[in-house]
Amino acid sequence: MIARVAALVYVATLAAGCAAERGTIGAMLAQRPDGTLFVHSVPPRLAAERAGLRPGDQLLLIDGMDVRRLDDKALIRTLNGEVGSPVRLTVIRGEEVLHVTVKRTAAPPKLRRRAE
């Protein structure tokens, strides 16, 4: 059972009051009480979709850091950054371990306006 579903990528953009040059991985994530992190949804035309992430993918590592050891603020800091900058993810999909590099994209304009 998923304890919470958080648009960590989008929440981070809003919380930081980011300008347009700040980017996200462009995915909605879900986290279980044990800290495991999953891709909940992948909006079209954003970084996660371009990198091939799929709903249900489990994130193990973000830039080499175990996601179970990161609190919400650390996850947000790790996932957000400059547009075009890379984020290295280690992902489990079914029985495969995948190494995916996501190049951050700008947050959708609707969400950037809310942050201003």
N, C-alpha and C positions, 0 to 999 in steps of 0.2 A: 504494500500500500504506500503510495507516495504521500509524504507528509505535507508537502507544499509544492506548488508550481510557481516558479518565479521567472519573470522575464528579466533575468539578471543582466543581460546585455542592454536591454532598453532601460531598465531601472537605473543602471549605472550612468547612462547618458543623461537622464533627467536629474539624478542626484548631483552629478558633477556640474550641471549647468554648462555643459560642453558647447563649444563653438562647433561650426560645421566641420572643421578639420579633425575632430575627434572621431574615432571609428569604433565599431563593435564587430564581433564575429557574426552577428545577425542570426541568432538562434534563440528560441525559448527553451529554457532548461528546467528540469525537475530534479529535486534532491530528496532522497529518502532520509529517514532519521539516522541511519548508519553512515551518512555522508556520501553515499554513492550518487553520482551525478549523471543524468541522462538527458539526451536531446528530446525535448517534448514536441517541438515543431520547428520547421525550417521555412520561414517566409521566402517567397520567390524573390529572385534578383539580388539577394544579399550574400555576404561572404560564405556563410555556412553552406548554402545551396551550391554555390560555385565550386566549393571544395569537395562536394559530394557527401556531406554529412546527411544522415537520415534520422527521422524519428526512431527512437529506440536505441540508438547508438549510446553506449556507456562511455563516459569520459573518465579515463584513469589518471592521466597526467596532463597538465597544462604547462608548457615550457619546462618540463621536467619536474614539476611540483605535484605531489600527490593531492588530488582534489579533496580527499577526506580530511586533510589537515588544514584546509583553507576555510575561513569563515566567510560570510557574505561579502564583507568589505574587501577581503583579499581576493575573492573570486572576481569581483567587479574590477579591481585594479589590474588583475592579471588578464582579464578578457578585453578590456578597453585599451585603446592607445591611438596612435596616429593612423589616419586612413592610409591604407597600403602597407602598413607594417605587418610582419608575419607573427602568427601565434602557432606554436607547434603543439599538436594534440596527439596523445596516444589514446586510441579508441578501441573498445571491444564491440564487434558486430557479429552476433552469432558466436561462432567458435574461432573467429579470426581476430588477431590483434593488428590494428592498422596504425600507421604513422601518417598523420595528415597535417599539412601546413595550410592554414587559413590566412588569407590576406584581408585585413580588416576593411570594411566598407563603411561609408557614412551612415549614420542613423537615418531612417526615413524622415523626410521633411516635416511631416505631421508631428513626430516626436520631438524634433529639434525645436519647433515653434513653442511647444509646451515648456521646454527647458529655459527659454529666454525670459 
